[in-house]
Amino acid sequence: MTVLELVPDLEPADRPAPQRNWKPVLWSLPPLLVVLFIAVYPIIRVLAESTVTPTGRGTSVWTDVLGSELFRNALWRTVSIAVTSTLGCLVLGTFLAIVLAFVPFPGAQVVGRLIDTVLTLPSFLITLAFTFLYGTAGAVNVLIGRITGNDKPALDFLYTPLGIVLAEITFFTPFVVRPLLAAFAQLPREQLDVAASLGASPWRVLRQVVLPEAWPALAAGGSLTLLLTLNEFGIVLFTGAKGVLTLPALIFTRGIVTFDLPGAAVLATVQVVLSLTLYIGYRLVFARFTGASRKES
């Protein structure tokens, strides 16, 4: 009789229960608490503040804020500026990424480094640079005035919605360029050489070979840019455009200037809902593109 035969079979109830390893749970608690304190708690406070009805106000604060024409104008202005700026960033960013990736020229690395440098700057510096260049007393208007002899500024777009859009395109275009450059770097050069050897024109290679591989990166960069432009406050504030009031600027006015905290909380809640909706849409689009590319491969 062997040793194995002498050992009785253990019933499932007699077997020792596996011990749980609590170390991963303990390690995850500190970052979880930090996220709850920094992100979740302020959102809960904002939601709670938005339900407060100030003394002397007969209707709900939600009805007063969302039913006002000021809110509707700010919402339309916010969405229109964000969408226009994002489209401009997509067009300009795609062009710059294609040139930097496929058109070798002296100084290409320097241009790429300059694009990366813009990512490290605060947004209001772009507005100050636009003021020094295109303001009523900016360098460009002074130069045009000296050439034409006209004292009136030739360029007067800085303090309009167009000025805000151009400033946001200048600042947020690198967020489109960087993902596209990373996607182009992973594209096999042999695939481009084969397409060119078969007689395909550069435009056809770009349209049928390069861009299909870059759709996930383009969707990611465009979604991120749309989120950032939707919540941009510094460029709008420092531009000082007359009659241009976005949701972030309106939140600042209601919460800091007039000290209407319930009204500001309602606006902030709307801003959070818009941002989360865009983020969920971005995740769905990105998952669809990545799933389609995996099926093709």
C-alpha positions in Angstrom: 0.0 0.0 0.0 1.4 3.3 -1.0 1.5 6.5 1.0 -1.1 8.1 -1.2 -3.6 5.3 -0.4 -3.0 5.8 3.3 -4.0 9.5 3.2 -7.8 9.9 3.2 -9.5 12.0 0.6 -10.4 15.4 2.1 -14.0 16.4 1.6 -14.6 19.9 0.2 -15.8 21.1 3.6 -12.6 19.8 5.3 -10.3 21.6 2.9 -8.7 24.8 4.2 -10.3 27.9 2.8 -7.9 29.9 0.6 -6.6 32.9 2.4 -7.3 36.3 0.8 -4.5 38.6 0.0 -5.5 42.0 1.4 -2.4 43.8 0.2 -3.8 44.9 -3.2 -6.9 46.3 -1.4 -4.8 48.2 1.1 -2.5 49.6 -1.6 -5.6 50.8 -3.6 -7.2 52.6 -0.7 -4.9 55.7 -0.6 -5.4 56.7 -4.3 -9.1 55.8 -4.0 -9.5 58.2 -1.1 -7.5 60.9 -2.9 -9.8 60.6 -5.9 -12.9 60.7 -3.7 -11.7 63.7 -1.9 -10.5 65.7 -4.9 -13.0 64.8 -7.6 -16.1 63.1 -6.2 -16.6 65.2 -3.1 -16.6 68.6 -4.9 -19.1 67.3 -7.5 -21.4 66.1 -4.7 -21.2 69.5 -3.0 -22.0 71.2 -6.3 -25.0 69.0 -6.9 -26.2 69.6 -3.3 -25.7 73.4 -3.6 -27.7 73.4 -6.9 -30.8 72.1 -5.0 -30.8 75.0 -2.5 -33.6 77.5 -3.0 -32.4 81.0 -1.8 -34.7 82.9 0.5 -37.2 85.1 -1.3 -37.0 83.1 -4.5 -40.4 81.5 -5.2 -39.3 79.2 -8.0 -36.6 76.6 -8.2 -33.0 77.8 -8.9 -32.9 75.3 -11.8 -36.0 76.9 -13.4 -34.6 80.4 -13.0 -31.1 79.5 -14.4 -32.0 77.2 -17.2 -35.0 79.3 -18.3 -33.0 82.5 -18.7 -31.9 83.8 -22.0 -28.5 84.5 -20.6 -28.0 80.7 -20.0 -29.2 79.8 -23.5 -26.9 82.4 -25.1 -23.9 81.2 -23.0 -24.6 77.5 -23.9 -24.9 78.3 -27.6 -21.7 80.4 -27.5 -19.8 77.7 -25.6 -20.8 74.9 -28.0 -20.3 76.9 -31.2 -16.8 78.1 -30.1 -15.8 74.6 -29.0 -17.0 72.9 -32.2 -15.5 75.6 -34.5 -12.2 75.5 -32.6 -12.1 71.7 -32.7 -12.7 71.6 -36.4 -9.9 74.1 -37.0 -7.6 72.1 -34.8 -8.4 68.9 -36.7 -7.7 70.5 -40.1 -4.5 72.4 -39.1 -3.3 69.5 -36.9 -3.7 66.9 -39.6 -1.9 69.1 -42.1 1.0 69.7 -39.7 1.3 66.1 -38.7 1.4 64.9 -42.4 4.0 67.5 -43.3 6.2 66.6 -40.2 5.8 62.9 -40.8 6.1 62.5 -44.5 7.6 65.7 -46.0 11.2 65.9 -44.8 12.6 69.4 -44.7 15.3 71.2 -42.7 14.2 72.2 -39.3 11.4 69.6 -39.0 12.6 68.5 -35.6 12.7 72.1 -34.4 9.1 72.6 -35.5 8.1 69.4 -33.6 9.9 70.7 -30.5 8.1 74.0 -30.7 4.8 72.2 -31.0 5.6 70.3 -27.9 6.6 73.5 -26.1 3.1 74.9 -26.6 1.7 72.0 -24.6 3.7 73.2 -21.5 2.4 76.8 -21.6 -0.7 78.2 -19.9 -3.5 79.1 -22.3 -3.6 82.8 -21.3 0.0 83.3 -22.7 -1.4 82.6 -26.2 -3.9 85.3 -25.6 -1.3 87.8 -24.5 0.8 86.9 -27.5 -2.2 87.6 -29.8 -2.7 90.9 -28.0 0.9 92.0 -28.6 0.7 90.9 -32.3 -2.9 91.6 -33.4 -4.3 94.0 -30.8 -5.2 97.6 -31.7 -1.7 98.7 -30.7 -0.1 95.4 -31.7 3.0 94.9 -33.8 1.1 93.9 -36.9 -1.3 96.8 -36.8 1.5 99.2 -36.2 3.5 97.8 -39.2 0.4 98.0 -41.5 -0.3 101.6 -40.3 3.3 102.6 -41.1 3.0 101.1 -44.5 -0.4 102.4 -45.4 -0.3 105.6 -43.4 -3.7 104.8 -41.8 -4.0 105.4 -38.0 -7.0 103.1 -37.6 -6.1 99.4 -36.9 -6.4 97.3 -39.9 -7.0 94.1 -37.9 -9.8 94.2 -35.4 -10.8 90.6 -34.8 -9.1 89.9 -31.5 -12.0 91.0 -29.3 -14.6 89.0 -31.2 -15.6 85.3 -31.2 -13.2 84.9 -34.2 -10.3 86.0 -32.0 -11.2 83.4 -29.3 -11.5 80.7 -31.9 -8.1 81.5 -33.5 -6.4 81.6 -30.1 -7.9 78.3 -29.1 -6.9 76.7 -32.5 -3.3 78.0 -31.9 -3.2 76.6 -28.4 -5.0 73.2 -28.8 -3.7 72.1 -32.2 -0.7 70.3 -30.6 -3.2 68.0 -28.9 -4.2 66.8 -32.4 -0.6 66.7 -33.8 0.9 64.5 -31.1 -1.5 61.5 -31.4 -1.3 61.7 -35.2 2.5 61.7 -35.2 2.5 58.7 -32.9 0.0 56.9 -35.3 2.1 57.8 -38.4 5.3 56.5 -36.7 3.7 53.0 -36.4 2.6 52.9 -40.0 4.9 50.4 -42.0 6.9 52.3 -44.6 6.8 49.2 -46.8 3.1 49.6 -47.1 3.6 53.1 -48.4 6.4 52.0 -50.8 4.2 49.2 -52.2 1.3 51.6 -52.8 3.6 54.1 -54.5 5.2 51.4 -56.7 1.8 50.3 -57.9 1.2 53.8 -59.3 -0.9 55.3 -56.6 -0.7 59.1 -56.4 0.4 60.7 -53.1 -3.2 61.9 -52.5 -4.5 58.4 -53.0 -1.9 56.9 -50.7 -2.8 59.5 -48.1 -6.5 58.9 -48.5 -6.6 55.1 -48.7 -3.5 54.1 -46.7 -2.5 56.7 -44.2 -5.7 58.3 -43.0 -7.6 55.0 -42.3 -4.8 54.0 -39.9 -4.9 57.4 -38.2 -8.7 57.5 -37.5 -8.4 56.3 -33.9 -5.7 58.9 -33.2 -7.7 61.6 -34.9 -10.8 60.7 -33.0 -8.8 60.7 -29.7 -7.2 64.1 -30.4 -10.4 65.6 -31.6 -12.4 64.4 -28.6 -9.8 65.7 -26.2 -9.7 69.0 -28.0 -13.5 69.3 -27.9 -13.4 68.6 -24.1 -10.7 71.2 -23.5 -12.3 73.9 -25.6 -15.7 73.3 -24.0 -14.2 74.0 -20.6 -11.7 76.7 -21.6 -11.8 79.8 -19.4 -8.4 81.5 -19.6 -8.5 82.4 -23.2 -12.1 83.8 -23.0 -11.2 85.8 -19.9 -7.9 87.3 -21.1 -9.3 88.1 -24.6 -12.0 90.3 -23.1 -14.2 89.9 -26.1 -17.3 92.1 -25.8 -20.6 90.2 -25.7 -18.9 86.8 -25.7 -20.1 84.9 -22.6 -19.4 81.2 -22.3 -20.6 78.8 -19.6 -17.2 78.8 -17.7 -17.2 82.6 -17.8 -20.9 82.7 -16.6 -20.0 80.3 -13.8 -17.2 82.6 -12.7 -19.6 85.6 -12.9 -22.4 84.0 -10.9 -20.1 82.4 -8.3 -17.4 85.0 -7.7 -18.7 88.4 -8.9 -22.4 88.2 -7.9 -21.8 85.4 -5.2 -24.8 83.5 -6.5 -23.6 80.1 -5.4 -26.8 78.1 -6.1 -27.0 79.5 -9.7 -23.3 78.9 -10.2 -23.8 75.3 -9.0 -26.5 74.7 -11.5 -24.3 76.0 -14.3 -21.4 73.9 -13.1 -23.7 70.8 -13.0 -24.6 71.5 -16.6 -20.9 71.8 -17.5 -20.1 68.5 -15.8 -22.9 66.7 -17.6 -21.7 68.1 -21.0 -18.1 67.0 -20.3 -19.1 63.5 -19.1 -21.4 63.1 -22.1 -18.5 64.0 -24.5 -16.2 61.7 -22.6 -18.5 58.7 -22.9 -19.0 59.5 -26.6 -15.3 59.6 -27.1 -14.8 56.2 -25.4 -17.5 54.7 -27.6 -16.1 56.1 -30.8 -12.6 55.1 -29.8 -13.7 51.6 -28.9 -15.5 51.3 -32.2 -12.4 52.4 -34.2 -10.0 50.2 -32.3 -12.4 47.2 -32.7 -12.7 47.8 -36.4 -9.0 48.0 -36.9 -8.4 44.8 -34.9 -10.9 42.9 -37.1 -9.2 44.2 -40.3 -5.8 43.1 -39.0 
